[in-house]
């Protein structure tokens, strides 16, 4: 019997909650795993960020979903973390949830 002792490659995805949040409840899943759940999320007007987190996974392709209330907003994105390691989630106006990817 042979045991594979090679280290598994890991991939990081940095998720930032950006502009537009004012006492919102936010739920983020990566694939089907809940990675973030907060209430009273509010964007800091000085640094234009509300919060951030980093997720480490064993595969490069991820599906990220975001739910924001009030407003019952939902958005999802398929993300290749070998090309896009950073996602900014923002609210635009009262009815648009925006997901932007960056290298």
N, C-alpha and C positions, 0 to 999 in steps of 0.2 A: 504494500500500500504506500502511496506517495501523498504527502501533504504539501500543498502549495502555501508557502510562507511569504510570498511576495506581498508587499503592502498594497492595499487597494488605493487607487487614485481617488482623490476627493475633489469636489468642485464647490466653489463658494459663490453665493449669490447675496449681494448686499441690497437690502430693500430700505428705501428711505421714504418716509411720509413727508411730503413737501408742503406746498402752499394750499390754502383754502379750508383747512380744518378748523371748525369752531364748535367745540364740545360734541364731537361726533363719536359714535361707537364704530370701531373698525375691527374686522375679522379678516385675517389673511391665512390662506392655505397654500401649501406647496405640495403638488400632487394631491393626495387626500389627507395630508397631515396638517393639523392646525399648528401654525407657528407663531401666531400673534392674535391676541384678543384684548382690546382695551376699550374703556369708555372715557369720555371727557378728553378726547384727543384734540388738541388745539395747536395750531401753528404758531411758533414764536416769531413775532414780526421782525426781530433783529436778525436772526440767522435763517429765516424762511424755511425752517424745518420743524416738524412736530415730533418726530421720533425716528429711530432707525434700528435695524436688526440685521444680523448676518446668519445665513442658513448654509450649512455644509451638507452636501449630498454625495452619493457614490456614483451617480450617473449625471451626464452633462445636460440632457434634455429634461426640462422641468416645466410643469404647468402650474402657473401661479394664479390664484383667484382672490379677489378682494371684494368684500361686502362692506358698505358704509350706510349707517343710519344716523339721523333721519334722512329720508329721501329714497330709501330702499334702492340704493345704487349698487350695481354689480358689474365687474369687468374681469376678464381673464386673458392670459397671454401664455403662449408657448415660448419658452425661453431657452436658447442654447447658451449655457453658461461658459462655453469655451470662447464665444464671441461677445456675449453681453453679460457682464458680471454685476451690473448695477441697474436697479430698477427704481425709478422715482414715481411715487403714487401721489397725484395731486387732485384737488377738487377745483373745477373751473365753473364759476357761477353756482347756481343751485342744482343743476341737473346733469353735470358732466363729470365723470370719473376718468381721469387720464393716467395711463401707464406708459412711461417712456423708458426705453432701454439704452444703456451706454456700455462701452467697453470697459 
